[in-house]
Amino acid sequence: MKYIFANWKMYLSFDESCILMSQLLQEKSEMQNVEVAIFPSSISFSEIEKLARGSQWSLGAQNVAWVEKGAYTGAVSAQLFSELGAKYALVGHSERRHIFHEKNEDTQKKMSACFEAGLIPVLCIGETQEDLEAGKRQYRLQRQIDEALMGNNISERSFFIAYEPVWAIGSGSACTASDAEDIIGWIKLHLKDALGVDNVPVLYGGSVDATNVVSYTAQASIDGVLVGGCSAKFDEFSSILKAFDGA
Ligand code: 13P
C-alpha cells in the first residue's frame, strides 16, 4: 500500500475547498493499492467530510490541540476532529514549528492527544538548510523523533512519519529520490533499532509534483508522499494521482 496525502494548508477559501474536493472525487476517487487522504482547513473540514462520504478517501486534521477540552481559545481538539470523521492528524508540521514556534515537547503532547482520540498522527520532521550544512541532519531528525515519541507507548500505537526537509518545502527544489530513500531508510532503521518499532509508514514531502511523484513512490523505503502546494490545485493534484496510477 502507498499513500498520497494532500495538505491544503491555508491555500483555499471554504468554497474553493468544496469545489476542489468535488472535482477531485469526480475525476479520480478509486485507485488500487493507494490511500488518498485530504487535510483541509479546520473550518471546511466538516463539509469536506460530507463530500468524501461513500468514497475511499480519508481525511485528516492539519493540527490539533494537545488537550481535549477547556479554556483554550481558538484551539481545536483531536477529539473534535475524530468526532467529525478524521482518521489522521499532522503533528509538528514545519510551518507549525517555524511560524508558530512549536517545540518537540509540544509534538509529544499532540501525539498523545491523537492516540487518546483514536487518530493516527503523522509526525512531520525535517532538517533546515543550516542543519544540513552543519552536518546535523540525522541529529535533528533523531531529536524530533525521539522527543515526540517519548512516553507514548509507541509499540502499541499506529502512527506515520513524514520526512519533509524544511529547505525543500515550497521551494521547488525537492530532495532527490535517492537522497530521500537513504534518509528514510535511516529513519526506519532508527525506529527499529533504537525504539523497537517496525512497520511505521514513512512519507516524503517537499516540492512533490506530477513530474517527480513516481520517483519517490517507486523507492523501496518510501511509503508515499505528503503534497502541499500542488495538492491545492485541481490540475496539478489530478496529474499527481494520474502519474501515480499509471506507474
Ligand atoms: P510543498 O509541496 O508545497 O513543498 O509543501 C510540502 C508540505 O509542507 C506538505 O506538508
Residues whose N, C-alpha, C, O or C-beta is under 5 A from the ligand:
A	BS01	13P	N7 A168 I169 G170 S171 G205 G206 S207 V208 L226 V227 G228 G229 C230
